[in-house]
Amino acid sequence: WETDDGVRQMNAGAGLAPAADPPNTAPKITSGSPDQTAKVGQPVKLMAAATDDGIPAKRGRSEGGLSFKWIQYRGPGQVSLDPATTPVAGKTAESSTMATFSAPGVYWVQAIASDGLLEAVHAIKVTVE
């Protein structure tokens, strides 16, 4: 097992563990798809990009850096996201997914950039006809 200040803070709470030096900051979304219009059953490409401070450091076999997770946040039907997760090594990262919608309506899809401890979200509104 390997632990660092970030792991200690997650398990003990920020008041019980020493602060990381320098402190970890959340990833920052640098760009992403604007609101989209799509048709039922036809895939649409969504993208997001983020940067990070490189903290926490790589541990064990993990590649470190950022990872992206794509989720359906709201909407009247199902959304198929391919791929739904994207591991990316490094301090800057881009991710894209193909989203296919099952029913007409207004959907919100989110790209969540994570450094393993903190996250940033990019929300995309998709109107499906």
C-alpha positions as CSV (number, residue, x, y, z in Angstrom):
1,W,0.0,0.0,0.0
2,E,1.1,3.5,-0.8
3,T,-0.3,6.6,0.9
4,D,0.3,10.3,0.4
5,D,-1.2,13.4,1.8
6,G,-4.2,13.2,-0.5
7,V,-5.1,9.7,0.6
8,R,-4.7,10.7,4.2
9,Q,-7.0,13.7,3.7
10,M,-9.6,11.5,2.0
11,N,-9.6,9.0,4.8
12,A,-9.2,11.3,7.8
13,G,-10.7,14.6,6.7
14,A,-8.8,17.8,5.9
15,G,-8.5,18.8,9.5
16,L,-6.7,15.7,10.6
17,A,-4.1,15.3,7.9
18,P,-1.2,17.6,7.0
19,A,-1.9,19.7,3.9
20,A,-0.1,18.6,0.7
21,D,2.7,20.9,-0.3
22,P,2.0,22.2,-2.8
23,P,-1.8,21.7,-2.4
24,N,-3.7,19.8,-5.0
25,T,-6.0,21.9,-7.2
26,A,-8.9,20.6,-9.2
27,P,-8.6,20.1,-13.0
28,K,-9.7,22.9,-15.2
29,I,-11.9,22.5,-18.3
30,T,-10.2,24.3,-21.1
31,S,-12.6,23.6,-24.0
32,G,-15.5,21.4,-24.9
33,S,-18.4,20.9,-27.2
34,P,-21.0,23.6,-27.3
35,D,-24.7,22.8,-27.1
36,Q,-25.7,20.4,-29.9
37,T,-28.7,19.2,-31.9
38,A,-29.0,15.6,-32.8
39,K,-31.4,13.0,-34.3
40,V,-32.7,9.9,-32.5
41,G,-30.4,7.0,-33.2
42,Q,-27.7,9.0,-35.0
43,P,-24.4,9.4,-33.1
44,V,-23.0,12.8,-32.3
45,K,-19.4,13.4,-31.3
46,L,-18.9,15.3,-28.0
47,M,-15.5,16.5,-26.7
48,A,-13.9,18.1,-23.7
49,A,-10.3,19.1,-22.8
50,A,-8.8,19.8,-19.4
51,T,-5.5,20.7,-17.7
52,D,-4.2,19.7,-14.2
53,D,-1.4,20.5,-11.8
54,G,-0.1,16.9,-11.8
55,I,-1.0,16.4,-8.1
56,P,-1.6,13.7,-6.8
57,A,1.5,12.0,-8.2
58,K,1.5,8.7,-9.9
59,R,1.1,5.8,-7.5
60,G,1.8,2.1,-8.1
61,R,0.8,0.9,-11.6
62,S,-1.6,3.8,-12.2
63,E,-0.6,6.1,-15.1
64,G,-1.4,9.2,-13.1
65,G,-2.7,12.3,-14.8
66,L,-6.3,13.0,-15.8
67,S,-9.1,10.7,-16.6
68,F,-12.5,11.5,-18.2
69,K,-15.8,9.9,-17.4
70,W,-18.9,10.7,-19.6
71,I,-22.3,10.4,-18.1
72,Q,-25.9,11.2,-18.9
73,Y,-27.0,13.7,-16.4
74,R,-30.6,14.4,-17.5
75,G,-32.9,13.4,-20.3
76,P,-36.1,11.6,-21.2
77,G,-34.5,8.5,-22.7
78,Q,-31.3,6.5,-22.7
79,V,-27.9,7.7,-24.0
80,S,-25.3,5.3,-25.2
81,L,-21.8,6.8,-24.7
82,D,-18.8,5.1,-26.5
83,P,-16.4,5.2,-24.8
84,A,-17.8,6.2,-21.4
85,T,-14.4,6.5,-19.8
86,T,-11.0,7.7,-21.1
87,P,-7.8,7.3,-19.0
88,V,-5.2,9.9,-20.2
89,A,-1.6,10.2,-18.8
90,G,-0.3,13.7,-18.4
91,K,-1.2,17.2,-17.2
92,T,-3.3,18.0,-20.3
93,A,-6.0,15.8,-21.7
94,E,-8.6,15.6,-24.4
95,S,-11.5,13.2,-24.5
96,S,-14.3,12.5,-27.0
97,T,-17.2,10.2,-27.0
98,M,-19.9,9.2,-29.5
99,A,-23.4,9.8,-28.0
100,T,-26.5,8.1,-29.4
101,F,-29.9,9.1,-28.0
102,S,-32.9,6.7,-27.8
103,A,-35.8,9.3,-27.7
104,P,-36.5,12.9,-28.6
105,G,-36.1,15.6,-26.0
106,V,-33.5,17.7,-24.1
107,Y,-30.6,15.9,-22.6
108,W,-27.6,17.0,-20.5
109,V,-24.4,15.0,-21.0
110,Q,-21.4,15.7,-18.7
111,A,-17.7,15.1,-19.2
112,I,-16.0,14.8,-15.8
113,A,-12.3,15.3,-15.6
114,S,-10.6,13.8,-12.6
115,D,-7.1,13.8,-11.2
116,G,-8.0,10.9,-8.8
117,L,-9.0,13.2,-5.9
118,L,-10.7,16.3,-7.4
119,E,-13.0,16.8,-10.4
120,A,-14.2,19.4,-12.9
121,V,-17.3,19.1,-15.1
122,H,-18.2,20.2,-18.6
123,A,-22.0,20.1,-19.3
124,I,-23.3,19.8,-22.8
125,K,-27.0,20.4,-23.7
126,V,-28.2,18.2,-26.5
127,T,-31.6,18.7,-28.1
128,V,-32.7,15.5,-29.9
129,E,-35.3,15.6,-32.6
